[in-house]
Amino acid sequence: MNKQELVEAVLANQDAKFESKAAAERAVKAVLDALTAGIKAGGVQIIGFGNFNVKERAARTGINPQDPTKKIKIAASKAISFKASAPLKAAVNEKKAAKKAAPAKAAKAAPKAAAKKAAPAKKAPAKKAAKKK
């Protein structure tokens, strides 16, 4: 979906009741401007959708793709990361977990406990493989 398709989807939403395409465009632009300002300030958290964060990338040395024998300096920069919320993940995976917000916390604790028990078993072979090198 591109920006124009997003504007058309907002305009088609019966609950929004925009009187014109121009009004829907202004609304989408306002939301995108607010997100940009929030991300620049350090991050945005939208409950039920996800988190946008800014991560610092340190300066580093890389390999020149045109001449692999030469190294180049890559300047420090900032990168934007996005972590989807559980309801968004559920919607993408077509689960109905979004409707059960309160029980989701209890259900979320159980897989974490199971993952902690299963995690050492997964990590052990990796450690053994690292020791063999």
Secondary structure as the mmCIF struct_conf table of DSSP 4:
data_model
#
loop_
_struct_conf.conf_type_id
_struct_conf.id
_struct_conf.beg_label_comp_id
_struct_conf.beg_label_asym_id
_struct_conf.beg_label_seq_id
_struct_conf.end_label_comp_id
_struct_conf.end_label_asym_id
_struct_conf.end_label_seq_id
HELX_RH_AL_P HELX_RH_AL_P1 LYS A 3 ALA A 12
TURN_TY1_P TURN_TY1_P1 GLN A 14 ALA A 16
BEND BEND1 GLU A 19 SER A 20
HELX_RH_AL_P HELX_RH_AL_P2 LYS A 21 LYS A 40
TURN_TY1_P TURN_TY1_P2 ALA A 41 GLY A 42
STRN STRN1 GLY A 43 ILE A 46
TURN_TY1_P TURN_TY1_P3 ILE A 47 PHE A 49
STRN STRN2 GLY A 50 ARG A 57
STRN STRN3 ARG A 60 ILE A 63
BEND BEND2 PRO A 65 GLN A 66
TURN_TY1_P TURN_TY1_P4 PRO A 68 THR A 69
BEND BEND3 LYS A 70 LYS A 70
STRN STRN4 LYS A 71 ILE A 74
STRN STRN5 SER A 77 ALA A 84
HELX_RH_AL_P HELX_RH_AL_P3 ALA A 86 VAL A 92
TURN_TY1_P TURN_TY1_P5 ASN A 93 GLU A 94
BEND BEND4 LYS A 96 LYS A 96
HELX_RH_3T_P HELX_RH_3T_P1 ALA A 97 LYS A 99
HELX_RH_AL_P HELX_RH_AL_P4 ALA A 101 LYS A 132
#
